[in-house]
Each structure stands twice: as structure tokens, then as C-alpha cells.
């Protein structure tokens, strides 16, 4: 068993469960960002893999409860933090769909290209998290 783990480490260059792309997302300032007065509700991770032969990117998602407030300002505070952390925010207007506001950005990490989407849900998430919720979704290309 120990020999098999050693061979895996030698062939892949990493130990079981380790994903350099996921680690890069978690290590980015936006992977550690906590909004003012925000409370972490959930964290989801996904390592790079394939499903039915199709690649699936590494991703890191964090959900925060926010106090009631101006959703535009709440979104802009996160966008400003992303810009300060070197993310290039797209020039498109804020994407609005029902009770959500979303902005996207890209950044070149040491492990390759990454995408960021920041969403403020003004009336809870579709999955049932109530209240005002901020989602920070980082994905490695």
C-alpha cells in the first residue's frame, strides 16, 4: 500500500487528493476574501477531473450571508477587492436576473487562467439559503 502511494506520487507529482489548480484558487486573495459583516455559510470545492471523458475544471465556491443593504454596493465592494487582487473585471454591465446581480473577472494564476464570478442573491439562493447571500465562485480553466 505504501509502495502504491509512493508510485502515485512519483507519477503524478502530487499526493492523492492534491490538486495544484484548486490550491491556487484557494490561495488567491479572492479565495480568502471575507466581506465586511459577512458570515461564511458554505464552502464547496471540486478538483480537476474528467466525467465521461470531458474535462471538469477545479473550482472553489464560498457562500456568505450578508446583512440587508444596497445589493449594488455589496457587489461593488467585492468587485473592488477583486480588482485590487489583480483580477480583470469584464466591462459588461452588471448581469441581472430576477433577484441576482453578477459580475465576472479573469486572472492569470501561476497554474493557468482562472475565472471569477461574484453574485449577490437579494432574496436567498435557489438552493434554499435564505436572506441576502454572496457567492464567490472561482474556477480554473
Secondary structure, DSSP 4 states (H G I P E B T S, - for coil): -HHHHHHHHHHHSS-TT--HHHHHHHHSHHHH---TT-EEEEEEEE--EEETTEEE--EEEEEEEE-SS-HHHHHHHHHHHHHHTT-EE-SSPPEEETTEEEEEEEEEETTEEEEEEEEEETT--TTS--SEEEEEEEEE-
